[in-house]
Amino acid sequence: MWDENQLVSEAQRGSVEAFGQLVQRYQSRLFKFVFYLLGDYHDSEEIVQEAFVRAFQSVRKFRGESTFYTWLCAIAYRLARRRGKRYGRFRGESAPENPGESTGDEARKIASSGGDPSGEVLRAELVAEVQRAIQELPEKFRDVVVLVDIEGLDYQLAASVLRIPLNTVRSRLARGRARLREALSQWLPGE
């Protein structure tokens, strides 16, 4: 199996197969990232598809200053931000839900992985509560929390994706985490 750099190199030379392997490798992870930003299953699917289309169209411009996935996140982030602002979903505002499918249902789809039924119910409830708490964060805090705490980007990469100074990432992350702790206090042990 090829590593990311080899796949990107091949994709830059026009290999659709190599790009397809990159899609397979990152599709699920990118979906989770976008879902945490938007909180809407169908919009997240559309954003992920559009992000891959745009990445494919401009893969030759990828300079390797970050990982391919980070570059992909930056593309998806900008698309999600535009979509979310258009429909009032990016700032945690209440958006019309898809008929028959609530945010909790969507979170359960993502969380379900088999195992103890009572544990699954509790885990699904927690995932839904975390999703709600993240959606209610102001955009500037939510973006940093999602990139650093959920996606695992380091502070410098998060600053690059968001196009903000490194110290701003640090301060927003601290404030976002504090707000999340407060919102999720009933779920946290000893709180």
Phi, psi and chi 1 to 4 in degrees:
 res  aa     phi    psi   chi1   chi2   chi3   chi4
   1 MET       -  136.9  176.1  173.1 -111.3      -
   2 TRP   -79.9  150.7  -72.5    2.9      -      -
   3 ASP   -84.3  173.7   71.1   10.1      -      -
   4 GLU   -57.6  -44.6  179.0 -176.9  -82.2      -
   5 ASN   -61.4  -40.5  -66.7  -28.2      -      -
   6 GLN   -66.0  -43.4  -68.5  169.3  -42.9      -
   7 LEU   -62.9  -42.7  -70.8  171.7      -      -
   8 VAL   -63.6  -44.5  169.7      -      -      -
   9 SER   -57.8  -45.8  -93.1      -      -      -
  10 GLU   -65.0  -41.0  -72.6  -60.3  -49.6      -
  11 ALA   -63.7  -38.1      -      -      -      -
  12 GLN   -66.7  -24.8  -72.5  176.4  -38.0      -
  13 ARG   -86.7    2.4  -74.5 -165.7  -86.4  -82.5
  14 GLY   103.1    7.9      -      -      -      -
  15 SER   -76.3  110.6  170.8      -      -      -
  16 VAL   -68.7  -35.0  174.9      -      -      -
  17 GLU   -62.3  -44.2 -176.3 -179.9  -33.6      -
  18 ALA   -64.2  -42.2      -      -      -      -
  19 PHE   -64.6  -37.9 -167.7   82.7      -      -
  20 GLY   -59.6  -37.4      -      -      -      -
  21 GLN   -67.6  -35.4  -72.0 -177.6   36.0      -
  22 LEU   -65.1  -39.6  -71.1  166.4      -      -
  23 VAL   -61.2  -48.6  169.9      -      -      -
  24 GLN   -59.3  -39.6  -76.6 -178.0  -41.2      -
  25 ARG   -67.6  -36.4 -174.9  174.4  -73.3 -171.9
  26 TYR  -115.3   -4.7  -63.3  121.5      -      -
  27 GLN   -59.5  -49.6 -172.1  169.5   20.4      -
  28 SER   -64.7  -44.8  175.4      -      -      -
  29 ARG   -64.6  -41.4 -174.3  173.3  169.7 -162.6
  30 LEU   -66.9  -37.4 -170.8   64.9      -      -
  31 PHE   -60.3  -46.1  173.1   81.4      -      -
  32 LYS   -60.8  -41.0  -71.9  177.3 -175.4  176.8
  33 PHE   -59.0  -50.9  165.6   66.8      -      -
  34 VAL   -66.8  -38.4  174.1      -      -      -
  35 PHE   -60.9  -39.5 -177.1   78.9      -      -
  36 TYR   -65.8  -28.6  -90.4  105.5      -      -
  37 LEU   -76.7  -42.9  -66.0  173.9      -      -
  38 LEU  -100.7  -32.8  -65.6  177.4      -      -
  39 GLY    72.4   17.0      -      -      -      -
  40 ASP  -128.6  121.9 -177.3  -88.6      -      -
  41 TYR   -60.7  -51.3 -168.3   85.8      -      -
  42 HIS   -70.3  -41.6  -62.1  -68.7      -      -
  43 ASP   -62.4  -38.0  -80.2   -7.6      -      -
  44 SER   -63.3  -42.6  -62.3      -      -      -
  45 GLU   -59.3  -44.8  -76.3 -179.2  -30.3      -
  46 GLU   -64.1  -42.2  -71.2  177.8   15.6      -
  47 ILE   -63.2  -42.5  -66.7  -63.0      -      -
  48 VAL   -62.3  -45.3  168.1      -      -      -
  49 GLN   -60.5  -45.5  -71.7  174.2   -5.2      -
  50 GLU   -64.7  -38.2  178.3   67.5   18.0      -
  51 ALA   -62.6  -42.0      -      -      -      -
  52 PHE   -67.7  -37.4  -81.4  115.9      -      -
  53 VAL   -61.8  -47.4  166.7      -      -      -
  54 ARG   -65.3  -39.0  -69.6 -168.4 -176.1 -158.4
  55 ALA   -63.5  -42.3      -      -      -      -
  56 PHE   -62.0  -42.2 -179.2   73.6      -      -
  57 GLN   -66.6  -27.4  -68.1  169.1  -19.7      -
  58 SER  -121.2   19.9   57.8      -      -      -
  59 VAL   -60.6  -28.6   71.0      -      -      -
  60 ARG   -66.9  -21.4  -73.3 -172.7  173.8   98.1
  61 LYS   -85.1  -10.8  -64.3  176.9 -173.8  174.7
  62 PHE   -65.8  122.7  175.5   68.6      -      -
  63 ARG   -99.9   -5.5  -63.7 -178.2  -55.3 -109.8
  64 GLY    77.9   19.9      -      -      -      -
  65 GLU   -74.7  -15.0  -65.2  170.7   -4.7      -
  66 SER  -140.4 -178.2   65.7      -      -      -
  67 THR   -72.5  159.8   66.3      -      -      -
  68 PHE   -59.4  -41.1  179.8   78.3      -      -
  69 TYR   -62.6  -40.5  179.8   70.6      -      -
  70 THR   -63.2  -42.1  -59.1      -      -      -
  71 TRP   -61.4  -42.5 -179.0   69.5      -      -
  72 LEU   -63.4  -41.0 -166.5   56.8      -      -
  73 CYS   -60.8  -40.0  -83.6      -      -      -
  74 ALA   -62.9  -41.5      -      -      -      -
  75 ILE   -63.6  -49.7  -66.6  169.2      -      -
  76 ALA   -63.9  -38.7      -      -      -      -
  77 TYR   -59.6  -48.1  171.8   77.8      -      -
  78 ARG   -63.7  -40.5  -73.5 -171.4  -77.7  -77.0
  79 LEU   -64.9  -44.4  -69.7  168.7      -      -
  80 ALA   -64.4  -40.1      -      -      -      -
  81 ARG   -62.6  -45.3 -172.2  167.7 -171.1 -162.8
  82 ARG   -62.0  -46.9  -94.4 -172.9 -108.9  132.9
  83 ARG   -63.6  -45.9  166.9   80.8   54.8  102.6
  84 GLY   -64.0  -40.7      -      -      -      -
  85 LYS   -66.4  -38.0  -76.0 -175.2 -177.0  -88.6
  86 ARG   -61.9  -38.8 -171.5  176.9  -45.2  138.3
  87 TYR  -106.4   10.7  -64.0  108.3      -      -
  88 GLY    69.6   28.1      -      -      -      -
  89 ARG  -106.9  -13.2  -72.0 -168.6 -178.7  115.2
  90 PHE   -82.9  -16.7 -151.3   72.6      -      -
  91 ARG  -106.5   17.4  -65.7 -177.2 -174.3 -142.8
  92 GLY    80.0    9.3      -      -      -      -
  93 GLU   -70.8  153.8  -59.7  166.3   10.4      -
  94 SER   -72.5  130.7   61.1      -      -      -
  95 ALA  -117.0  153.3      -      -      -      -
  96 PRO   -62.0  134.8   12.9  -18.6      -      -
  97 GLU   -85.4  156.0  -67.0 -178.8    4.8      -
  98 ASN   -67.9  140.8  -64.5  -32.9      -      -
  99 PRO   -57.3  130.8  -14.3   20.5      -      -
 100 GLY    76.9    3.6      -      -      -      -
 101 GLU  -140.4  107.7 -164.1  167.3   89.5      -
 102 SER   -90.6  168.1   70.1      -      -      -
 103 THR   -59.3  -36.5  -59.5      -      -      -
 104 GLY   -62.5  -40.2      -      -      -      -
 105 ASP   -62.4  -41.9  -66.9  -23.8      -      -
 106 GLU   -64.4  -42.5  -66.9  165.6   -4.9      -
 107 ALA   -63.4  -38.4      -      -      -      -
 108 ARG   -64.0  -37.8  -76.5  177.5 -168.5   80.2
 109 LYS   -59.6  -43.0  -76.7 -178.7 -174.0  177.0
 110 ILE   -70.6  -38.7  -68.6  171.0      -      -
 111 ALA   -79.2  -27.0      -      -      -      -
 112 SER   -66.5  126.8   64.7      -      -      -
 113 SER  -146.9   19.6   62.1      -      -      -
 114 GLY    85.1  172.0      -      -      -      -
 115 GLY   112.5 -159.6      -      -      -      -
 116 ASP   -61.0  122.9  172.3   33.2      -      -
 117 PRO   -58.3  -42.5  -22.4   30.7      -      -
 118 SER   -68.1  -36.5   62.5      -      -      -
 119 GLY   -66.4  -36.9      -      -      -      -
 120 GLU   -63.6  -42.9  -77.1 -176.6   45.5      -
 121 VAL   -61.6  -47.2  170.2      -      -      -
 122 LEU   -62.6  -44.1 -173.7   57.5      -      -
 123 ARG   -62.4  -42.6 -175.7  173.8   52.4 -113.9
 124 ALA   -63.3  -40.0      -      -      -      -
 125 GLU   -64.4  -42.1  -72.3  175.3   12.8      -
 126 LEU   -64.7  -44.1  177.5   58.3      -      -
 127 VAL   -59.8  -44.1  168.2      -      -      -
 128 ALA   -62.6  -40.3      -      -      -      -
 129 GLU   -68.1  -41.4 -168.8   62.7   25.2      -
 130 VAL   -64.1  -43.9  168.8      -      -      -
 131 GLN   -58.4  -45.2  172.8   65.4   30.8      -
 132 ARG   -62.2  -46.0 -177.5 -161.2   57.1   74.8
 133 ALA   -62.8  -39.6      -      -      -      -
 134 ILE   -66.2  -43.1  -71.0  171.5      -      -
 135 GLN   -62.3  -29.4  -75.2  -62.1  -54.6      -
 136 GLU   -83.6  -11.1  -70.9  179.3   -0.8      -
 137 LEU   -66.1  145.3  -76.1  174.3      -      -
 138 PRO   -58.7  146.5  -24.7   34.3      -      -
 139 GLU   -48.7  -45.2  175.5 -175.7  -27.4      -
 140 LYS   -63.7  -31.3   64.1 -175.7 -179.0  179.6
 141 PHE   -82.6  -41.9  -58.8  137.6      -      -
 142 ARG   -59.2  -44.4 -179.1  177.7   57.5 -121.0
 143 ASP   -56.8  -45.8  -63.7  -10.4      -      -
 144 VAL   -69.9  -43.1  175.4      -      -      -
 145 VAL   -59.8  -44.9  166.9      -      -      -
 146 VAL   -64.1  -46.3  168.7      -      -      -
 147 LEU   -66.9  -42.9  -73.4  170.9      -      -
 148 VAL   -86.1  -52.3  174.2      -      -      -
 149 ASP   -82.8  -31.5  -71.6  -19.8      -      -
 150 ILE   -95.9  -45.7  -65.2  173.2      -      -
 151 GLU   -84.8  -19.6  -77.3  -54.8  -52.0      -
 152 GLY    80.0   17.4      -      -      -      -
 153 LEU   -71.0  147.0  -90.9   60.9      -      -
 154 ASP   -77.0  168.3   66.1   34.6      -      -
 155 TYR   -59.4  -40.6  -67.6   10.8      -      -
 156 GLN   -64.4  -43.3 -172.7   62.6   49.7      -
 157 LEU   -66.2  -39.6  -71.5  174.6      -      -
 158 ALA   -61.1  -42.1      -      -      -      -
 159 ALA   -60.9  -39.6      -      -      -      -
 160 SER   -66.6  -45.8  174.9      -      -      -
 161 VAL   -62.0  -43.5  167.7      -      -      -
 162 LEU   -84.8  -12.9  -63.2  172.2      -      -
 163 ARG    60.2   48.7  -62.4  179.4  179.7  166.5
 164 ILE  -132.5  161.0   59.7  175.8      -      -
 165 PRO   -65.1  152.7  -18.8   28.8      -      -
 166 LEU   -56.9  -44.8 -178.3   61.8      -      -
 167 ASN   -64.8  -28.7  -74.5  -25.8      -      -
 168 THR   -68.2  -38.4  -57.2      -      -      -
 169 VAL   -59.8  -47.1  167.5      -      -      -
 170 ARG   -60.1  -47.8  -72.1 -175.0  176.9  117.7
 171 SER   -70.2  -39.1   66.3      -      -      -
 172 ARG   -67.1  -36.2  -72.4 -178.5 -177.4  176.7
 173 LEU   -64.9  -44.8 -175.9   60.4      -      -
 174 ALA   -61.6  -44.0      -      -      -      -
 175 ARG   -70.5  -38.3  -67.7  173.4   69.0 -168.9
 176 GLY   -64.9  -42.7      -      -      -      -
 177 ARG   -63.0  -40.5  -74.8  173.9  175.8  167.0
 178 ALA   -63.0  -41.9      -      -      -      -
 179 ARG   -66.1  -38.7  -73.3 -176.7  179.9 -148.3
 180 LEU   -64.9  -44.0  -82.6  177.2      -      -
 181 ARG   -56.9  -43.8  -94.1 -168.9  -56.6  -79.7
 182 GLU   -64.5  -45.3 -176.9  179.9  -40.9      -
 183 ALA   -67.0  -30.7      -      -      -      -
 184 LEU  -104.5   15.6  -61.9  169.7      -      -
 185 SER   -56.6  -34.5   62.2      -      -      -
 186 GLN   -68.4  -20.4   72.5 -175.5   46.6      -
 187 TRP   -93.1  -15.1  -68.9   87.7      -      -
 188 LEU   -91.0  136.5  -61.3  173.4      -      -
 189 PRO   -66.0  138.4   15.2  -19.1      -      -
 190 GLY    75.4    6.7      -      -      -      -
 191 GLU   -93.0      -  -66.1  -73.7  -39.0      -
